[in-house]
Amino acid sequence: MKTLVFYIAITLFLFSTVFAFGQSLKIEIFNRTNYDLDSVSIGEKFVGTIEKDSSIIVTDCKRIILQDRYVPFGPVDGVIKDKRRNSEFFGFCGNGKELFLKGEYKFDIYVSETKLGYRLYWDSHK
């Protein structure tokens, strides 16, 4: 009987730690470009396709680096079909970068179009 109680206690402990320390990072990305986006990535995490005027929730991301606690650090990776991407180098300042392992974040993706092509960029969700 003591062995059964011991195994039940261990099982309950393991389940409680999974729920207490499980995935605690949730990111929602909204496509505000008026185009379908393909091959979208946030940092090193491949997200996939985000249709225009829709959003996607990412829950299997382990970490995110934010610039000034505002937007993801670095450019948006994504493809707009039949559009030319602006391939000119666009530098980012490394100041204000911070790593986050938990929390809920929402970001918008916008597009800027010029004669050189399009460039996707982040903004905080509005």
Stockholm file with secondary structure:
# STOCKHOLM 1.0

chainA/1-126         MKTLVFYIAITLFLFSTVFAFGQSLKIEIFNRTNYDLDSVSIGEKFVGTIEKDSSIIVTDCKRIILQDRYVPFGPVDGVIKDKRRNSEFFGFCGNGKELFLKGEYKFDIYVSETKLGYRLYWDSHK
#=GR chainA/1-126 SS CHHHHHHHHHHHHHHHHHHHHSCCEEEEEEECSSSCEEEEEETTEEEEEECTTCEEEECCCCCEEEETTTEESSCCEEECTTCCBCCSCCCCCCTTEEEESSEEEEEEEEEEEETTEEEEEEEECC
#=GC SS_cons         CHHHHHHHHHHHHHHHHHHHHSCCEEEEEEECSSSCEEEEEETTEEEEEECTTCEEEECCCCCEEEETTTEESSCCEEECTTCCBCCSCCCCCCTTEEEESSEEEEEEEEEEEETTEEEEEEEECC
//
